[in-house]
């Protein structure tokens, strides 16, 4: 006779089974709470009055915080990435995180024949230009050329990079 071993959910997530059940019970209890009870729970967990938001938002944020206490917060690398992304958004200049790696260098001319006519789109530092008009995206330029919604990268023949399997 062979013994079969199974792993509990708690072990797979890195917390003990009893502790995992307690977290799950806390999350389920949120659904049964009234809005005033959710606000009380908020004040107890965050040590600040609850914001004036919807019930769903309170449940989601409380649920995340309960899990964060039990399982730990986001990792150091994720925090760095989020901080860098925040800095890019605040500056208004796309940096390494927000910029599209497919995007050609400014000044590059993209040429495509459509309905027997050759169309040239110029890559600008911020956007694209076709026939003297500027477009925020390559898809916008492709739409202007064809009159239909197109993925601009596909329209101009950019192929996706092969995915690296880990």
C-alpha positions in Angstrom: 0.0 0.0 0.0 1.4 3.4 -1.0 0.8 6.6 0.9 -0.2 9.7 -0.9 1.0 13.0 0.3 -0.9 16.2 -0.2 0.1 19.7 0.5 -2.2 22.1 2.3 -2.9 25.5 0.9 -1.2 27.1 3.9 2.1 25.3 3.2 2.1 26.3 -0.4 1.7 30.0 0.4 4.3 29.9 3.1 2.0 30.2 6.1 0.9 27.6 8.5 -2.4 25.8 7.9 -4.1 27.2 11.1 -2.8 30.7 10.3 -4.0 30.4 6.7 -7.5 29.5 7.8 -7.5 32.5 10.2 -6.7 34.8 7.3 -9.3 33.2 5.1 -11.9 33.5 8.0 -11.0 37.2 8.3 -11.5 37.8 4.6 -14.8 36.0 4.6 -15.9 38.0 7.6 -15.4 41.2 5.7 -18.3 40.3 3.3 -20.7 39.9 6.2 -19.8 43.2 7.9 -21.9 46.3 7.5 -20.3 49.6 6.3 -20.0 51.0 9.8 -18.3 47.7 10.9 -15.9 48.0 8.0 -15.1 51.5 9.0 -14.4 50.3 12.6 -12.2 47.6 11.2 -10.4 50.2 9.1 -9.7 52.4 12.1 -8.4 49.4 14.0 -6.1 48.2 11.2 -4.9 51.5 9.8 -5.0 53.6 12.9 -6.8 56.4 11.0 -10.5 57.1 10.1 -11.8 55.3 7.1 -11.9 57.3 3.8 -15.3 58.1 2.4 -15.3 55.4 -0.2 -17.6 52.6 -1.4 -18.2 49.4 0.5 -16.4 47.4 -2.2 -13.3 49.7 -2.0 -13.2 49.3 1.8 -13.5 45.5 1.5 -10.8 45.3 -1.1 -8.3 47.5 0.7 -9.0 45.8 4.1 -8.6 42.4 2.5 -5.3 43.4 1.0 -4.1 44.8 4.3 -5.1 41.6 6.2 -3.2 39.5 3.7 -0.2 41.8 3.8 0.0 41.4 7.6 -0.2 37.6 7.3 2.0 37.1 4.2 4.2 40.1 4.1 4.1 43.1 1.8 5.5 43.5 -1.7 9.1 42.7 -2.3 12.0 45.1 -2.5 12.4 44.7 -6.3 8.7 45.4 -6.8 8.8 48.4 -4.6 11.8 49.8 -6.6 10.0 49.3 -9.9 6.8 51.0 -8.5 8.9 53.9 -7.2 10.6 54.3 -10.6 7.3 54.2 -12.4 5.9 56.8 -10.1 8.8 59.1 -10.8 8.3 58.7 -14.5 4.6 59.5 -14.3 5.3 62.5 -12.1 7.9 63.9 -14.4 5.8 63.4 -17.5 8.7 61.9 -19.4 8.6 58.2 -20.3 11.7 56.5 -19.1 13.0 53.0 -19.2 9.8 51.5 -17.6 7.2 53.3 -19.6 8.9 53.5 -23.0 8.0 50.8 -25.6 11.1 48.8 -26.5 9.7 48.3 -30.0 9.7 52.1 -30.6 12.3 53.1 -33.3 14.6 56.1 -32.7 13.1 59.5 -33.5 13.7 60.4 -37.1 13.1 56.9 -38.4 10.8 56.7 -41.5 8.3 53.9 -41.5 7.0 53.0 -45.0 4.0 51.0 -45.9 2.1 50.6 -49.1 -1.7 50.7 -48.7 -4.2 50.5 -51.6 -1.4 51.1 -54.1 -0.1 54.2 -52.4 3.1 54.4 -50.4 2.7 56.0 -47.0 5.6 57.3 -44.9 5.3 57.9 -41.2 8.1 59.7 -39.3 8.9 58.7 -35.7 9.0 61.8 -33.5 10.4 62.1 -29.9 6.8 62.2 -28.7 4.5 60.6 -31.3 4.4 60.1 -35.0 3.9 62.3 -38.1 2.1 61.5 -41.3 1.4 64.0 -44.0 2.2 66.9 -41.7 -0.2 65.7 -39.0 1.0 64.5 -35.6 -0.4 61.4 -33.9 0.2 60.2 -30.3 0.3 56.6 -31.3 1.3 54.5 -34.4 -2.2 53.1 -34.3 -3.6 56.6 -34.8 -1.5 57.1 -37.9 -2.5 53.7 -39.2 -6.2 54.5 -38.6 -5.8 57.8 -40.5 -4.2 56.0 -43.5 -6.7 53.1 -43.7 -9.8 54.5 -42.2 -10.1 51.5 -39.9 -8.8 50.5 -36.5 -5.4 48.8 -36.8 -2.7 47.9 -34.4 0.0 50.3 -35.6 2.8 48.0 -34.8 1.2 45.2 -36.9 0.3 47.6 -39.7 3.9 48.6 -40.2 5.2 45.1 -39.9 6.8 45.1 -36.5 7.0 41.5 -35.2 6.9 40.7 -31.5 10.1 39.7 -29.9 10.4 36.0 -29.2 9.4 35.2 -25.6 12.2 33.9 -23.5 11.0 30.8 -21.5 12.1 30.7 -17.9 
